[in-house]
Amino acid sequence: MSKIGFARRLFTEGLGTALLLATVVGSGIMGANLSGGNVSLALLGNTLSTGAILVVLITIFGPVSGAHFNPVVSIVFALRQELTFQEMIAYIIVQFFGAVLGVYLAHGMFDVEIIQTSTHIRTGYGQWLSEAVATFGLLLTIFGCLAHAPDRIPFAVGLYITAAYWFTASTSFANPAVTFARSFTDTFSGIAPVNIAAFIAAQLLGAMMAYGVSLWLWPNSNSNQ
């Protein structure tokens, strides 16, 4: 990956994150439109679309940028000394920018108001714990595959997020850029801006716990070892 130009890597991170959010928000709108008020059915459509697009995006963009699409993933890869601090900051910036762009793209495709602010309240200890657990599991999925089956990362991540949509109370955001961007949509997938900080704090906690556990479980797979 180091032989690939940094501008191309940044573009890939931004594009991939934008396509991820377009899928998350777009499938949420489609699910809500077609489900006739059945929230479970809308969530199922949202879930399957998100898990599927993750497999595709990580498969095609992984060889270019690593296909992080997630600030906490970039942070832990910097801790593993696989990104410099400057690269990590640049990755995170384009991930946030791409995520918001993806939300606006979804709005445009469904002919709804482009600029929105979510009023969807997502708060409480259960949801915060869910975000920590979801992020912890996501990072362990990545670390475990890196140690034993790196070619299976796209499928493992897609399947994990598919499952985590349903076993967590928060529906598994597990991504600060996704969390921030979803505050810009008042559709099925939204989160009220006032709830963002607690979600991101829980995600960072889960990521750091996963990183610590990974050092013990798979010490030889970490570039610091």
C-alpha positions in Angstrom: 0.0 0.0 0.0 2.9 2.4 0.7 3.8 2.3 -3.1 0.4 3.8 -3.9 0.3 7.6 -4.1 -1.1 9.2 -1.0 -3.5 11.4 -2.9 -5.0 8.2 -4.5 -5.3 6.6 -1.0 -7.1 9.7 0.4 -9.4 9.8 -2.6 -10.2 6.1 -2.1 -11.0 6.6 1.6 -13.3 9.6 0.9 -15.0 7.8 -2.0 -15.5 4.6 -0.1 -16.9 6.3 3.0 -19.2 8.3 0.8 -20.5 5.2 -0.9 -20.9 3.5 2.5 -23.1 6.4 3.8 -25.1 6.6 0.6 -25.9 3.0 1.2 -26.7 3.3 4.9 -28.9 6.3 4.4 -30.4 5.4 1.0 -31.3 1.9 2.0 -32.9 3.3 5.2 -35.0 5.6 3.1 -36.0 2.9 0.7 -36.8 0.5 3.5 -39.0 3.0 5.3 -40.7 3.8 2.0 -41.5 0.2 1.1 -42.1 -1.4 4.5 -45.5 0.1 5.1 -44.6 1.2 8.6 -43.0 -2.1 9.6 -39.8 -1.0 11.3 -38.4 -4.5 11.5 -38.7 -4.9 7.8 -37.1 -1.5 7.2 -34.2 -2.4 9.5 -33.7 -5.7 7.7 -33.4 -4.0 4.4 -31.0 -1.4 5.9 -29.0 -4.2 7.4 -28.5 -6.4 4.4 -27.6 -3.4 2.2 -25.0 -2.2 4.6 -23.4 -5.6 5.1 -23.3 -6.2 1.4 -21.7 -2.9 0.5 -19.0 -3.3 3.1 -17.9 -6.6 1.4 -17.8 -4.9 -2.0 -16.0 -1.7 -0.8 -13.4 -3.4 1.3 -12.7 -5.9 -1.5 -12.2 -3.3 -4.2 -10.6 -0.5 -2.2 -8.6 -2.5 0.4 -5.6 -2.9 -1.9 -5.5 0.9 -2.5 -6.0 2.6 0.9 -6.6 -0.3 3.3 -10.4 0.5 3.2 -10.7 1.9 6.7 -13.7 4.2 6.1 -13.7 4.6 9.9 -11.6 7.0 12.1 -11.2 4.4 14.9 -9.7 1.9 12.4 -7.3 4.6 11.2 -6.4 5.4 14.8 -5.5 1.8 15.7 -3.6 1.3 12.5 -1.5 4.4 13.5 -1.0 2.7 16.9 0.2 -0.3 15.0 2.6 2.0 13.1 1.0 1.2 9.8 0.0 4.9 9.3 2.0 7.9 10.4 0.3 10.5 12.6 0.0 12.8 9.6 -1.5 10.1 7.4 -4.0 9.2 10.2 -5.2 12.8 10.5 -5.6 13.1 6.7 -7.5 9.8 6.5 -9.9 10.9 9.3 -10.6 14.3 7.6 -11.5 12.7 4.3 -13.6 10.0 6.0 -15.7 12.7 7.8 -16.0 14.7 4.6 -16.9 11.7 2.5 -19.4 10.5 5.0 -21.4 13.8 4.9 -21.2 13.8 1.1 -22.6 10.3 1.0 -25.6 11.4 3.1 -26.3 14.3 0.7 -25.9 11.9 -2.2 -28.6 9.6 -0.7 -30.9 12.6 -0.2 -30.4 13.6 -3.8 -31.2 10.1 -5.1 -34.4 9.9 -3.2 -35.5 13.5 -4.1 -35.7 14.6 -0.5 -34.4 17.9 1.0 -30.6 17.8 0.8 -29.8 19.8 4.0 -31.4 18.2 7.1 -30.7 17.9 10.8 -31.8 14.7 12.5 -34.3 14.7 15.3 -33.9 11.0 16.0 -33.0 10.6 19.6 -30.6 7.8 20.4 -29.4 7.9 24.0 -29.1 5.9 27.2 -26.7 3.5 28.8 -27.8 0.6 26.7 -27.1 2.4 23.5 -23.7 3.6 24.7 -22.7 0.2 25.9 -23.9 -1.2 22.5 -21.6 1.2 20.7 -18.6 0.2 22.8 -19.4 -3.5 22.2 -20.1 -3.0 18.5 -16.8 -1.2 18.0 -14.9 -3.6 20.2 -16.2 -6.6 18.1 -15.5 -4.8 14.8 -11.9 -4.1 15.6 -11.4 -7.7 17.0 -12.8 -9.0 13.7 -10.3 -7.0 11.7 -7.3 -7.9 14.0 -8.3 -11.6 14.1 -8.5 -11.7 10.3 -5.2 -9.9 9.9 -3.6 -12.5 12.1 -5.0 -15.6 10.4 -7.0 -14.9 7.3 -6.4 -11.4 5.9 -8.1 -12.2 2.6 -11.4 -12.8 4.5 -11.6 -9.4 6.0 -14.2 -8.0 3.6 -16.6 -10.9 4.3 -15.9 -11.0 8.0 -16.5 -7.3 8.5 -19.7 -7.4 6.3 -21.0 -10.3 8.3 -20.1 -8.8 11.6 -21.9 -5.5 10.9 -24.9 -7.4 9.6 -25.1 -9.3 12.9 -24.4 -6.3 15.0 -27.3 -4.3 13.5 -29.5 -6.8 15.3 -27.7 -7.8 18.5 -27.0 -4.2 19.6 -29.5 -1.7 20.9 -27.9 1.0 18.9 -27.9 -0.9 15.5 -24.1 -0.7 15.5 -22.9 2.6 14.2 -19.3 1.6 15.4 -17.8 4.5 13.4 -17.4 8.2 14.4 -17.6 9.4 10.8 -20.8 7.5 10.2 -22.2 8.8 13.5 -21.4 12.4 12.7 -22.8 12.2 9.1 -26.0 10.5 10.2 -26.8 13.6 12.2 -27.3 15.3 8.8 -30.3 13.1 7.9 -33.7 13.2 9.5 -34.6 9.9 7.8 -34.7 6.4 9.2 -30.9 6.3 9.8 -30.5 9.6 11.6 -29.1 10.4 15.0 -29.8 13.7 16.7 -26.7 15.9 17.0 -27.0 16.1 20.8 -26.4 12.3 20.9 -23.2 12.2 18.8 -20.6 12.9 21.5 -21.6 10.0 23.8 -21.7 7.6 20.8 -18.2 8.6 19.6 -16.8 8.4 23.2 -18.2 4.8 23.5 -16.8 3.9 20.1 -13.3 5.2 21.0 -13.5 3.2 24.3 -14.4 0.1 22.5 -11.7 0.5 19.9 -9.0 1.0 22.5 -10.1 -2.0 24.5 -10.0 -4.1 21.3 -6.5 -2.8 20.5 -5.3 -3.8 24.0 -6.9 -7.3 23.8 -5.4 -7.8 20.3 -1.9 -7.2 21.6 -2.4 -10.2 23.9 -4.3 -12.5 21.6 -2.3 -11.9 18.4 1.0 -10.3 19.4 2.9 -11.4 16.3 0.4 -9.8 13.9 1.0 -6.3 15.4 3.8 -4.3 13.8 4.9 -3.0 17.2 5.8 -6.5 18.3 
